[in-house]
Amino acid sequence: MTQSIKTHRVRFIYYQPFSINCLALDERNGRVALIRRSVRKFKPTENDTVSVIEIWNVRQKTAFLEQTINEDPDQLSLLECIGWYQGRLFSCGLNTFLNEYDLINGQISKSYCVYSDPAWCFSINPDQKLIAVGTEKGYVCLFRIYPDHLEYEKVFQKNENRILCMEWYRSKQEESWFLVIGSIDYIKIYNFTTQRCVDFIKVGNNNVIVWCLKVLSDFTIVSGDSNGTTSFWNGRTASLIQSFKAHRGDVLTLCSSHDGNQIYSAGVDPTIIQFNRCHDPSDLWVITWKRRPHTHDVRSMAFNRTWLISGGIDTFLCQTRIGASGHVNHLSNLYKRCAVTSLKSINYLAFMYEHYIQIWKLGRSDNKQNAISLDLDHGPDSFYISQLKILQDPDKTIDVHSRKPIIAFDFKSQWLIYANYSNLKILMWSEEELKKIKFLHDPLINVNNILIIDEDRCVVSFGRHFSIFRLDEFGVSLEYSGSIKKHSIQNLLCNENRLILSTSHTIHIYDLKDKNYPFLKSFTFAIQPTSFQMDPNGKKIWIGQLGMNLSQFNLETLTTEKTFRLNQYKSNENQESRNFNEHWPIKQIAFGNRGLVLLSNDNNLYAFNYEKEKLIKCDRYHHIVAMKNIIEDRSSSTDSDGTKSCKRKSELIIVEMTHQAIMATLPPMLKTKTFGIG
């Protein structure tokens, strides 16, 4: 028997690019923190947009987004640098403050003024428990790190120009610490004890900007500058060892391996170049490796065991395998910006942009037409995707605008709820009008998840706290408030009887039938979950996990029933491709007919028949950013156990974002001269 599912293939969504300006690796905990900022195609140098911090888990070979920290648009930080110290996250920016973050609640916990100067960079000395911050006017400010706060300590002798990069170095011979800073035309070496400049290096002839530098264990200073030159200096004699004009544009970032024998450079010319140390008396360096995983400027890199992590203007977080040709690109989680509903048998799609939400009425097709089918399996039980004739094109229905950036939303039936940093907005909508509903509660700050439970209730999470509200056209009021210990809430899920809150490894289950919303149970998974979805009956949760694992959790018995290692099952995909796809997490789960579970990552769509234990890869869909079942209005009928169940159409919405669509929103690339073309 063949299985088929009707899909709406959506490509009319506009991509809003958020470039990666800086990233930092917390190697002990396997996390990468990165700063994103909106990219303007025609005015890319304007620096007045909100910064977003993303924290990615890179503990295993699969990288996935763990947390997003949004900035207050009324107090822009204009972040330029980010770093870790023993699991604590710090950043600095052009608003003159050094910030420390509360990762549980996802917001700034403390801010410290940096000599009333815009701060461009900082460097952390873990041994001395110090943070050195470089400023616009050339000051180096030192802060002492304590368990619960920072304390301003002193300031170094003023430099003539702004300080753009810095690194600590410990001299084992002199048993003292030095701070190496990069500025315009000069690299200067400061003695921490005397707080004075003890040596300097003249980099160029005139206005050469030192964008980045690394200091190796033997006091070799590696610098990247605006001439596209990567230079190696002897820090003890302040003399040049070797230089390479290897890039066609500014060198913006450098990183080194743990032993200091490999250096990686990149910048406006997005080619990543590896330099290897020659182990001979000359102690010279040679270029041994070149890769081009990015199309635009590479702004920051970090070395993580056998992987090189990089990011830049093209918005991709890229993992490049050292010594191999492959690389893995990760997009941010755009599926949280998409929601679907069905109202009066009409399907609607809503998509959240930075300052507005668009609602589209989806098109209709000729269901009686003979479908053009694709047989993926060539067997007696095959999965079909049908292409039908369109009778009515999709139509944009409503634009909902917001003066401040929108950070979370949900859209179901007649309700549209969205949040910016300091407010929650509730609207009742139809194709003809929007009606604003009064919010009878104190403003909620930094909301990260919104879920409409049914026609009468919604749940909102912020940090480790959550609140359930009663929805009414005369006003929205609070029904219940709760919190999770020690962890930020990452995802919300519900059926008629249960509310599920997920943290990093744990789900917390609450009873929605009782007006007091009692807590039922917590369940911790051994393998890190990356996605959750309720099955059509509302009795089980399907959980995507790292390494192409899939688990089935029973909400009635509160136990895990089955765990499937998907790469072990029969498939139409070759083994090399299956091994490579383990680098992408399962981001979304949907359902078809007769025991069919649909799984997607950034690149592929899979159909898994768990009854027959068969996995089928669909080659028709790529670059999937959202995949959702269409859910109709709640049915008045009940199941045999008295539980209401929602109707799921055998229809699916797949939102694709092609590489060409992403490139069309970005500024021009560095011009490349092609051989034979002027």
PEPE-V931497 format. One record per residue. N is the residue number from 1. BURIAL is b if it has 24 or more other C-alpha atoms within 12 Angstrom, else e. Layout:
BEGIN
n:burial
N:BURIAL
N:BURIAL
END
This chain:
BEGIN
n:burial
1:e
2:e
3:b
4:b
5:b
6:b
7:b
8:b
9:b
10:b
11:b
12:e
13:b
14:b
15:b
16:b
17:b
18:b
19:b
20:b
21:b
22:b
23:b
24:b
25:b
26:b
27:b
28:e
29:e
30:b
31:b
32:b
33:b
34:b
35:b
36:b
37:b
38:b
39:b
40:b
41:e
42:e
43:e
44:e
45:e
46:e
47:e
48:e
49:b
50:b
51:b
52:b
53:b
54:b
55:b
56:b
57:b
58:b
59:b
60:b
61:b
62:b
63:b
64:b
65:b
66:b
67:b
68:b
69:b
70:b
71:b
72:b
73:b
74:e
75:e
76:e
77:b
78:b
79:b
80:b
81:b
82:b
83:b
84:b
85:b
86:e
87:b
88:b
89:b
90:b
91:b
92:b
93:b
94:b
95:b
96:b
97:b
98:b
99:b
100:b
101:b
102:b
103:b
104:b
105:b
106:b
107:b
108:b
109:e
110:e
111:b
112:b
113:b
114:b
115:b
116:e
117:b
118:b
119:b
120:b
121:b
122:b
123:b
124:b
125:b
126:e
127:e
128:e
129:e
130:b
131:b
132:b
133:b
134:b
135:b
136:b
137:b
138:b
139:b
140:b
141:b
142:b
143:b
144:b
145:b
146:e
147:e
148:e
149:e
150:b
151:e
152:e
153:e
154:e
155:b
156:b
157:e
158:b
159:b
160:e
161:b
162:b
163:b
164:b
165:b
166:b
167:b
168:b
169:b
170:b
171:e
172:e
173:e
174:e
175:e
176:e
177:b
178:b
179:b
180:b
181:b
182:b
183:b
184:b
185:b
186:b
187:b
188:b
189:b
190:b
191:b
192:b
193:e
194:e
195:b
196:e
197:b
198:b
199:e
200:b
201:b
202:b
203:b
204:b
205:e
206:e
207:e
208:b
209:b
210:b
211:b
212:b
213:b
214:b
215:b
216:b
217:e
218:e
219:b
220:b
221:b
222:b
223:b
224:b
225:b
226:b
227:b
228:b
229:b
230:b
231:b
232:b
233:b
234:b
235:b
236:b
237:e
238:b
239:e
240:b
241:b
242:b
243:b
244:b
245:b
246:b
247:b
248:b
249:b
250:b
251:b
252:b
253:b
254:b
255:b
256:b
257:b
258:e
259:e
260:b
261:b
262:b
263:b
264:b
265:b
266:b
267:b
268:b
269:b
270:b
271:b
272:b
273:b
274:b
275:b
276:b
277:b
278:e
279:e
280:e
281:e
282:e
283:e
284:b
285:b
286:b
287:b
288:e
289:e
290:b
291:b
292:b
293:b
294:b
295:b
296:b
297:b
298:b
299:b
300:b
301:b
302:b
303:b
304:b
305:b
306:e
307:b
308:b
309:b
310:b
311:b
312:b
313:b
314:b
315:b
316:b
317:b
318:b
319:b
320:b
321:b
322:b
323:e
324:e
325:e
326:e
327:b
328:b
329:b
330:b
331:b
332:b
333:b
334:b
335:b
336:b
337:b
338:b
339:b
340:b
341:b
342:b
343:b
344:e
345:e
346:b
347:b
348:b
349:b
350:b
351:b
352:b
353:b
354:b
355:b
356:b
357:b
358:b
359:b
360:b
361:b
362:b
363:b
364:e
365:e
366:e
367:e
368:e
369:e
370:e
371:e
372:e
373:e
374:e
375:b
376:b
377:b
378:e
379:e
380:e
381:e
382:b
383:b
384:b
385:b
386:b
387:e
388:e
389:e
390:e
391:e
392:e
393:e
394:b
395:e
396:e
397:e
398:e
399:b
400:b
401:e
402:e
403:e
404:b
405:b
406:b
407:b
408:b
409:b
410:b
411:b
412:b
413:b
414:b
415:b
416:b
417:b
418:b
419:b
420:b
421:b
422:b
423:b
424:b
425:b
426:b
427:b
428:b
429:b
430:b
431:e
432:e
433:e
434:e
435:e
436:b
437:e
438:e
439:b
440:e
441:e
442:e
443:e
444:b
445:b
446:b
447:b
448:b
449:b
450:b
451:b
452:b
453:b
454:b
455:e
456:b
457:b
458:b
459:b
460:b
461:b
462:b
463:b
464:b
465:b
466:b
467:b
468:b
469:b
470:b
471:b
472:b
473:e
474:e
475:e
476:b
477:b
478:b
479:b
480:b
481:e
482:b
483:b
484:b
485:e
486:e
487:b
488:b
489:b
490:b
491:b
492:b
493:b
494:b
495:b
496:b
497:b
498:b
499:b
500:b
501:b
502:b
503:b
504:b
505:b
506:b
507:b
508:b
509:b
510:b
511:e
512:b
513:e
514:e
515:e
516:e
517:e
518:e
519:e
520:b
521:e
522:e
523:b
524:e
525:b
526:e
527:e
528:b
529:b
530:b
531:b
532:b
533:b
534:b
535:b
536:b
537:b
538:b
539:b
540:b
541:b
542:b
543:b
544:b
545:b
546:b
547:b
548:b
549:b
550:b
551:b
552:b
553:b
554:b
555:b
556:e
557:e
558:e
559:e
560:e
561:e
562:e
563:b
564:b
565:b
566:b
567:b
568:e
569:b
570:e
571:b
572:b
573:b
574:e
575:e
576:e
577:e
578:b
579:e
580:e
581:b
582:b
583:b
584:b
585:b
586:b
587:b
588:b
589:b
590:b
591:b
592:b
593:b
594:e
595:e
596:b
597:b
598:b
599:b
600:b
601:b
602:b
603:b
604:b
605:b
606:b
607:b
608:b
609:b
610:b
611:e
612:e
613:b
614:b
615:b
616:b
617:b
618:b
619:e
620:e
621:b
622:b
623:b
624:b
625:b
626:b
627:b
628:b
629:b
630:b
631:b
632:b
633:b
634:b
635:e
636:e
637:e
638:e
639:e
640:e
641:e
642:e
643:e
644:e
645:b
646:b
647:b
648:b
649:b
650:b
651:b
652:b
653:b
654:b
655:b
656:b
657:b
658:b
659:b
660:e
661:e
662:b
663:b
664:e
665:b
666:b
667:b
668:e
669:e
670:e
671:e
672:e
673:e
674:e
675:e
676:e
677:e
678:e
END
